[in-house]
């Protein structure tokens, strides 16, 4: 059987970066390279699995409990069969795409067999180090095997660690028929990093009563609250004339864009916030004197404050238009996902089971809000309650990303423990 580290290294070797400027589904064809591989590997392990036209891999493992209703093919168990002997159908979900923030091509992982607590040289960039003085959480993993980047790309533990953990658990289930479980569902999705991970995901076909995304950070994280999220893009129309004769005539779109940014509260940027504090995050600015475009993501756990933040962007654009002329700033604000808490909390037993599963694995659970989002947020609002469990990685989306191998192993064990808890 393949060990979880080797599986993870195989998956990160496949470039699966998503592209938020693409209108296709999935947004990049290269994501299908890994999705097709995962579908094939599930089938080779004996799992009923399929890959649809939108890039969703769905797998089904039938219950092996005596006297318990079986769902048959992928899909929900008819309500008429629901009874006291029925074990809920449980799903586990991870996304294959990596963030557009940094390259996911030609990933060259470094293996640190026993981390000694010092600086780690990232060999692909001379003079670049992963330092505990900058990332003190590294010291929690002294003595453990770590996987890092070489400094030229991200690693891809978000969320290929989650993918590997689910596949490792499936491998165990399919090779240990004595392991008792109810109906299980496996899901792999594209485009989570650009907020479109489950736009066309067929919840009814998936057929789970509850699910868990394996898409959190360090070991022990358990989350059922996430940001409300929106994107905001603003087109800035300037007026370009020869700079030698520009007085009273030129309107520099780039300068106006920077002025617009300065109107937003600086203390509500990501680098100044934590916990439940939301933010405005400027993620892109491009253009020229004549025309520019600026892009933000807007986040807040509290729905009222979230709505206020969106209104703030619009008011800032109104100010710019009042100063420079109507049509100078044209905003487009789109909601992306909402805080799943209101959809998960009524089913709190799924959190209790995850807590018990972690404790069984010797892990102290850390229930906390996600300062981000997952596929589970959108799925929860489509009647599939779906909290989030750690995948083990840290410093996602950049060249300082690293992954403790024991955390992956623990995550795989937590999956099996959750399954056992539902089968009791």
Protein Blocks (a to p, Z undefined) as FASTA:
>chain_A
ZZfklmmmmmmmpccbdcfkbcbdcfbfklmmmmmmmmmmmmmnopacdddfkopacddd
ddfbehiacebjaddddfklgcfklccdddddddfbdcfkbccehiacdddfbaghiacd
dfklghiacdfklmmmlmmmgoiacdddehlacfhlacmlmmmmmmmmmmmmmmmmklgc
ddddddddehklnopmmmmacfklnopabdcddfbfcehiacfbdcdddddddddddddd
dfklmgokaccfklmmmmmmmmpcfklcfklgghjbccdddfbdcddfkbccdddddddf
blklmmmmmmmmmmmmmmmmmmnoghkaccddddfbdcfklmmmmmmmmmmmmmmmmmmn
opacdddddebddfklmmmmnopacddddehiahehiakbccdfklmmmmmmmmmmmmmm
mmZZ
